[in-house]
């Protein structure tokens, strides 16, 4: 959780159950990067991608997103959504595209992150898996 806080990412809703769908790079007790996936049938929310400043630009974030995408696809997810206020170019380089907030399916709109933790000015992006 300290890495998420250091990267100014919301984490107040992350429970033990949600942590079961998180991935990290680096030492287990001191990860240098993390990302999570919330699964909702054929759609999922990619959330909380955080990479320590000293390892940014070295591939950790891309590896984590790729691992999360593979995990989601193997769980039956067809489309992955995310919200970002700072990383739109990074996610666009990985094949994510901006989508209209109103087009987001109800299970994603009902998440704590979408409905309250992230600003309504956050960019919503999606990628078909």
N, C-alpha and C positions, 0 to 999 in steps of 0.2 A: 504494500500500500504506500510505502514511503516514496517509491519511484513515481507512482501516479501523482502523488501530492507534489513532488518536486517538479513534475511536468505540467502542473496546474490542471490536471484532469479530474473530473468528478469521480468519487469512489465511495460515497456514503452509502450506496445501495449494494455494494459488493458483499455478498454473503459466502459462506463456505460452499453452498450449493453452486453458486455462480463460479467460484474459483475452480471447480472441477472442469470448467471449459476455458481455462486460461492456459497460455503457453508462455514460456520464457526462454531467454538465452542468457548464458552466464551461470554462475554458481547458484545453487538452489536457495541458499540463504541470502544471497546478494545478487539478484538478477540485474543484468545491464539493460534488459528489454523485456517487455511483457505485452500481451494482447489477449483479449477475450472474445468469446463468441456466445451470443444468446440465441438458442435454437427455438424456432417456432414453426415446426413442420417444414414446409417447402421454402420458407424465408427465414433469415437470421439477421442479427445485428452484430456487426463487427465493432468492437468497442475497446476503448482504453489502450490504444497503441501508445506505449511510452518507451522511449529509448534514452538512456543516460547520455548526457551531453558529450562525454568523453569518447563515446563509441558511435556517435552519429556519423552517417556517411560511409560506414564500413560494411553495410549489408545486413545488419541485424534486423532492422525494421522490415525489409523486403522478405527475409527468410521467415519472420514471424507471421506476416500477412499470408505468405504462401502456405505455411503450415496450417493456419487457421482456415484458409479456403479449402484445403484438402480435407481437413477434419469436417468442415461443414458439408462439403459435397458427399463425403462418405456417410454422413448422417441424413442424407436425403434432401439437403437444401439445394434449391434451384437458383435462388437470388439472394445476394448478400447486400445489406444496407449499412450505411455508416453516417455519422454526423461529424463534421469537423469545422473548427473555426480558424485553423492555422495551416492545415496540411493538404489543402485541395490539390496543389500541383503534384505532391508526392503520390497521392492516391490516383490521380489522373494518369500518372506514368505507369501505374499498375493495372490500368484498364477500367477504372471506376469512372462513371459519368454522373454529372449533376442530374438530379431528378426533382420534380416539383413536390413539395411537402404534401400536397393534397393527394398525390398519387401513391403515397406510401401505404401499404396494407395495414389494416387495423392492428394485427399483433405487434407490429413494430411501433406504430403510433402510441400504443398502450404501454410501452416500456417506460420505466422511470426515467431513463436517459432522454428519450424523445419527448416525453410529456412534461418534464420538469427540470431535470438536471442541466440539460444543454439549452443554451439561448435559442430563441426562435429565429435569431439571425444566423445560426449555424447552417452551413451548407450541407445538404443531404445528397449523398451519392449512392450509387448502386452498381452492382456488377452481376451479370448472369454467370453461373458456374457451369 
